[in-house]
Amino acid sequence: MHKRFLPLTGALALAALMSGPVHAQTEVQWWHSMGGALGEWVNDLAKEFNASQTQYKVVPTFKGSYDESMTAAIAAFRAGNAPHILQVFEVGTATMMASKGAIKPVGEIMKQSGLPFDPGAYVPAVAGYYTAPNGQMLSFPFNSSTPVFHYNKDAFKAAGLDPEKPPTTWPEVALAAASLKASGHKCPFTTSWISWTQLESFSAWHNTLYATKNNGFGGLDTRLVFNSPLHVRHIENLANMAKSGLFIYKGRNNAADATFVSGECAMATASSALYGSVTRNGKFAYGIGTLPYYPDVQGAPQNTVIGGASLWAMSGKKPEEYKAIASFFSYLSQPDVAAKSHQRTGYLPVTKASFEQTDKSGFYKKNPGTDVSVTQMIRKTTDKSRGVRLGNFVQIRTIIDEELEGVWKGSKQPKEALDAAVKRGNEQLERFQKANAR
């Protein structure tokens, strides 16, 4: 009996001697909101990082929509079991900044880690949004997007439109929509994220304020001003298009995305990150153009604003866990890793080096339109176009959805809806200001 087991016991002892001391990996919990093709991208990033070294292990977990994951993380933080890394959409930035005890600034983590870290290496329009007034980067700019104009080239051909010439102005969008409708298209134009595409980015693109105090960057006493004559004119035009069956409202957030990918809707203003889904699941020739503008508005087009999300490190973790987070962020910033992510998803390149690498590789020439998001964002920004950073922003966007849904149904006038959204939104800003007054 003993003889049968001796070789196995000896082999185990030898293996133990040869392997030396075993060190447990430091595990990092990463909560995110990426589903479908983007969820696969996030899982691949974690797998590739984990395979690149032996000290750390990043565990990604899908926690539902951006709203849901943020709510879950706040509850987990209060219960003392928050994740190490939380993906937060850009409208949650002011709230996270105000939650000083809940987060640890990325700039601080990178500095303490001893790993090389240069905030100047990141695309300025992206990094600037997630940077505090003192110049410290607060969160890691992970999946930054901007709205672009997506269109179905096959539908354009069928309607007698030039598939290589997307409309660049709002009057041209209306004319193209009329041709598409005449050719039998039931959904000529739609849009995702109404507030982000038709008010926030619309304002920056026309170098017009969305809110006072430089859209919230200048202080918590900011107030909404997106009921100006220009904003009213734009929503009136969209309302007229909706009445004529040229603009079809498909719902809140990114509900309209699927209707473009399926070919149901021929044109859409949506996130640049829709690119990944269209190239994977779309069954038509696909084009990308710049966000439309009104040619008679002085200073237009200016630049579009950031969307997507960044990665926040939660407070109260062990030093070795922060080293693991720093190592992961350092990995994501590597030019080849960041370039691959940009090319796969349609999100903006995180660093200047990843943009240059993508450009040199010929990717933009081979895939026309994929550089639109970058060229829209790397223009020089003004105080009116840097972005929008407001407290209770999630609630403000919901108010805008509610008010504008009345316009699309024909039960509210555009000016009446925008005035009401500004009034209700300002109440949210006042509440946030009082709650965070020092």
N, C-alpha and C positions, 0 to 999 in steps of 0.2 A: 504493500500500500504506500509506504513512505517513499519508495523508489519512484513510483509513478508521479508523485507530487513535487519531488525535489527539483527537477529541471525548471518547472514553472515558477517555484518559489525563488530559485536562483536567478531566473530571468527578470523577475520583478525587482529583486534587490539590486541587480546590475543596472536596470533601467532607472531606478531611483537614484543610484549613485551618479550615473551619467547625466541625468537631468539637472542635478544640483538643486538648490533651494527654489521652491515655487512661490512666486509673488502673485498675489491676487490682483486682477486688473481693477483699475478705478473706473466705476461705471457712471455714465452721465445720462440722465433721463432728458429727452428732448421732446416736448409736446409741440405738435404742429397741426396745421389745417389744410394740408395738401392732399387732395383726393385724385383718383384716376391716374392719368399719365404723370401728373406732377407728384403724386404720392410715390410712384415708382422711382422718380428722380431722387426724392428725398431718401428713400430706402437705399438706393444705390450709393448715394454720397456717404451715408453712414457705414455701409459695407466696405466701401473702398478705403475710407479713413481707418476703419478697424483693421483692415488687412495691411495697411501701410506701416503699422507699428504694433507693439505688444503690450504697452503700458495701460492704454485706455480703451474703453468700449463705449461707444455712443449708441443709445437705444432709442430710436424714434418711435413715437406713438401718435397716431391720428386721434385728435380730440374734437372732431366736428368742425363747424364753421369758425371763422375768426372770432365772432361774438361768443360762441360756446366755449372755445378753448380759453379765452380770456377770463370768462366767468368761472370756469372750472379751476383755473390757476389761482385766482383770487381766493376761492374757497379753500383750495389746498394750502395756500400760504398761511391762511388764518388757522388751519388745522395743524400746521407745522410740517407738512409733507409736500411742499411745492417742488415742481421739477427743477432741474438745474438750468435748463434753457427753455424759454418760451417764445414761440413765434407770435408776434403781435402786428396786426395790420396798421398802416400808417395813421389811421384816424384814432388809434389808441395811444399814440405817442405822447401827447400832452398829459394824459391820465397816468401813464407809466412814469413820466418825468416828475409828476407830483407825488408819486408813491415812493418817496425817497428811502424809507425803511425797507421796502420790499425788493429793491433792485440794487445790483452792484454794477457801476459803470464799466463798460467794456474797456475803455481807455485805461482805467485803473487796473483791471485784471491783466491786460496785456503788458503793462509796465511792470507789474509785480512778477509776472511769469519769467521775465528775463529773455523772452523770445523777441526777435526783431519786430518792431511795429511802427509803421509810419502812416499817420492819418492822411498825409498828403498823397499817398499812393492810390487812394480811392477816388472814384469819379466825384468831383466837387459837388455837383447838384444833388447827388445821392447822399454822400457823407454829411453835407451841410444840414440836411433835414434832421439827422439824428445826433447832432452835436449841440452841446449846451453853450450858453453865451460865453463861458470861460474857455471855450475851445476844446473841451474834453468830449470824446466820442462816448455817447451813452449806450448805444446798442449797435449790434453788428449789421450792416446793410446787406441782407441776405438775398431776398427776392424782390427787387425793385422793378416796378413796371411803370408805364405811362400809357395814356390812351392813344390809340392810332385808329386809322380808318381801314377796315377790312372789307374786301369786296370779292364777289364771285365772278371770275372772268368769263366763265361759260354763260352765265346769265346775262352779262353785258353783251356778249356776241349775239345771243338770241334776241336781244332787244335792239340790235343795230347800233350799239355803243362801242367805242374803241376800248377793247380790253386792256390796252397798255396805258390808257389815260384816265385814272380815277379822278373824280371831281375834287377840286381843291378848295372851293368856296361853298358856302351854304346855298346860294342861289343855284349853283351847279348840281348840288346834291338833290335839290327839289326837281330840277329838270331831268336828271338821270332816273330818279324815282318814278316820275311820270312816264318815261319811256319803258321802264321795267313793268309798270302796272299795265300799260297798253299792250305789252307782249304777253300778258297773262300771269305775271308774277303777283301772288297774293300778299307777299310781305316784301315790298321793295327796300325799306330801310327800318332798322331797329337799333336799340342801344342798350348796353348793360350799364349798371351803376350810374343812374341818372344824375345824382348830385356831383359825382366825381367827373363825369365826362361833359355834362351840359351846363354845369355852373362853376365848379372849382377849376378844372382845366380850361374851360371856356374863358373864364376871367383872366387867368394867367396868359393864355394864348393871345388875348386881346389887350394885355397889359392894363387890366382894370381890376380894382380891388374887389375881393369877395367879402372881406371883413376889414374893419379898421385896425389900426396898430400893426400895419404890414401883415395883415391876415393872421394876427395872433402872435407873431414872432416878437412883437414889441411890448407885450404885457397881457396880463389876464383880464384887463378892462376893455378887451376888444369887443366890437359889436358887428353884427352882420349887415352888409350893404348890397346884397345881390338882388335888390329890387330896383336897380338903376334903369334908366330908359333902354340901355343896350340889352340888359338881361330880359327885360319885359318884351322887347322886340324879338329876341331869339325864341323865347317860349311861345310867343304869339305865332311865329312862323312854324314851329313844331306842332302847335295846336291845329293850325290850318292844314298842315300835312296829314295829321291824324284824322281830321274830318274827311279828307279826300282819299283816305286809304293808302297814302304814300308812306306814312310812318305808323308802324304797328308796335304798340307798347306790349312787351312780353313779360313784364313783372320786375320785381325788385332785385337788387344785387346783380349777380351774373346770370340770372335766369335766361336772358336772351342769347347767351353764348351758344347753347345747344342748338338753337334754331338757326344760327348761322352755319355751324358745323354740319348740320343735317342737310343744308341746302334750301331749307324752307325760306329763310330771309336772305336777300341778295347783297345787302350792304349793312354794316354795323360799326358803330363806334364802340370799342371795347378795349380791354387790356392788351398790351403787346404780347402778353403771355398766352393769349389764345392761339398763338402760332403753333405751339406744341401739339395742341388738340387737333387743329385743322390739318397739319401735315400728317398726323397719324390716322385720323378718322375721316377727314373730308374726302369726298369723291368727285372733286371738281378742280379746275385750274383756279389758283388762288392768288390774289394780289393784295398788297398793303400800300396804303397812301398816308399822307400826313392828315392830322386833324383838320377839318374844314374851318374856314374863318370868313369874316365879312370884310371884303376888300376895301370898303370905304372907311374902316376904323383905323385911325392913325396909330402906328406902332404895332399893328398886327401883320403877320404872326410874330409873337415874342418867343416864349418857350412854354412847354407843357409842364405839369406838376407830377410829382412822384406818387406812385401807388404801390401796391404790394405790401410787403412786410419786412420787419427786421427781427433779429434774434436778441432777446434780452436775457441777461444772466440774473437769476434770482439770488437774494441775499441769504446769509445764514449757512453757507456751505463750507466744507473743509478746505484747507489750503491746497491739498493735492487734487481736489475736485475742480478748483478754479484753474489749476495748471492744466488739467485735462480739457477744460472749456477753451483755454487760450490756445492749446495745441490744435484743437479742432478748428477754431476760427482762423488760425494761421494756415492750416491745410486748405480751407475753403478759399483763402486769398491767393493761393499759388496761381500764377498766370495760366498754366495749362488746365487746372481744375476749374477756375472761374470762367475761362474761355469756353470750355466744354459745356458748362452749365448754361451760359448765355446762348450758345448755339443750339442746344437741345430744347430749351424752354421758350425763348423769346423774351425772357426777363433781361433787364439791362446788365451789361458787364459790370461787375462790382468794382474792379480796379482799372486804371488807365492801361496797365500792361496787358490785361486780358482783352481789352478793346483793340489795342495795337496788334496783338497776336492774331486775333480773329480777322482783322483787316488784311494783315500780311498773308494770311493763309488763303485769301481769295474767297472766303465764305460769303461776304456781302455781294460779290460779283456773281457768284453761282446761285445765290438765293436773293434776288432783287426784292427790296423792301424791308429786309431784316435789319437794315441800319437806320430805318426811319425813327424808331424809338430813341436811338442814341443821338441822332442829329437834332431831334426835337428837344432833348434834355441838356445837351452840352453847350447850347447857346448861352450867352451871357445873361444872367438873371437880373431883375430889378427888384426893388423893395415890394413891388406889387406882384411879382411873378415867382418869388423864391419857393412858394408852397403855401399850404394852409395848415396851421397847427393850433387847434382849438380844444378846449376842455369840453366834455360831454358831446364830443363830435358824433359818436355813434347815434345818440338820441337826436341830434340835429339832422343827420341824414334820414332818419326814419320820418321825422316831421316833414322834410322836403318830399319824400316819397308819397306821404299821405296827401299833402296839399296838391302836388302835381297830378296825382291819380284823378283828382277831381277835374283837372283841365283836360286830360286825355279822354275822360268820359263825357266831357262837354257840360258838366254841371257847375264849373267854376271858370271865371275869367282869369287869364294869365296874371294880370296885375294884382287882382284880389288874392290869388293863391300865393304869389311871391311875397306880398305884404304880410300875409298871415304867417308864412313860413319864417320870415325875418322876425316878426313879433314873438312867435313861440320859441324860435331858436335863441333869441336874445335872453329870454327867461332862463333857458338852460345855461347860457354863458354867465348870467348874473349868479345863478346858484353855484356854479363851479368856482367863480371868483370868491364868493363868500366862504365856501368850504375850504379854500386854499389860501385865504388872506393871512398874511404874517402879522 
